[in-house]
């Protein structure tokens, strides 16, 4: 995910998370941020794994030729 999308997402979510923090529900906003960043990191790991798989397939095809 691009860095600008992550920053935009945080800016959009800043007001609701701050509202929860003001109402003494900071743990809920922390949980929401943890879920968001966990989802983003999961997507990034999937991209890296697929790139590594494609690189291995390309190396195997080059060895055969």
For each residue, the residues with C-beta under 8 A, 3 or more apart:
1: 5 6 40 43 44
2: 5 6
3: 6 7
4: 7 8
5: 1 2 8 9
6: 1 2 3 9 10 40
7: 3 4 10 11
8: 4 5 11 12
9: 5 6 12 13 36
10: 6 7 13 14
11: 7 8 14
12: 8 9
13: 9 10 16 17 32 33 36
14: 10 11 17 18
15: 18 19
16: 13 19 20 29
17: 13 14 20 21 29 32 33
18: 14 15 21 22 29
19: 15 16 22 23
20: 16 17 23 25 26 28 29 32
21: 17 18 25 26 29
22: 18 19
23: 19 20
24:
25: 20 21 28 29
26: 20 21 29 30
27: 30 31
28: 20 25 31 32
29: 16 17 18 20 21 25 26 32 33
30: 26 27 33 34
31: 27 28 34 35
32: 13 17 20 28 29 35 36
33: 13 17 29 30 36 37
34: 30 31 37 38
35: 31 32 38 39
36: 9 13 32 33 39 40
37: 33 34 40 41
38: 34 35 41 42
39: 35 36 42 43
40: 1 6 36 37 43 44
41: 37 38 44 45
42: 38 39 45 46
43: 1 39 40 46 47
44: 1 40 41 47 48
45: 41 42 48 49
46: 42 43 49 50
47: 43 44 50 51
48: 44 45 51 52
49: 45 46 52 53
50: 46 47 53 54
51: 47 48 54 55
52: 48 49 55 56
53: 49 50 56 57
54: 50 51 57 58
55: 51 52 58 59
56: 52 53 59 60
57: 53 54 60 61
58: 54 55 61 62
59: 55 56 62 63
60: 56 57 63 64
61: 57 58 64 65
62: 58 59 65
63: 59 60
64: 60 61
65: 61 62
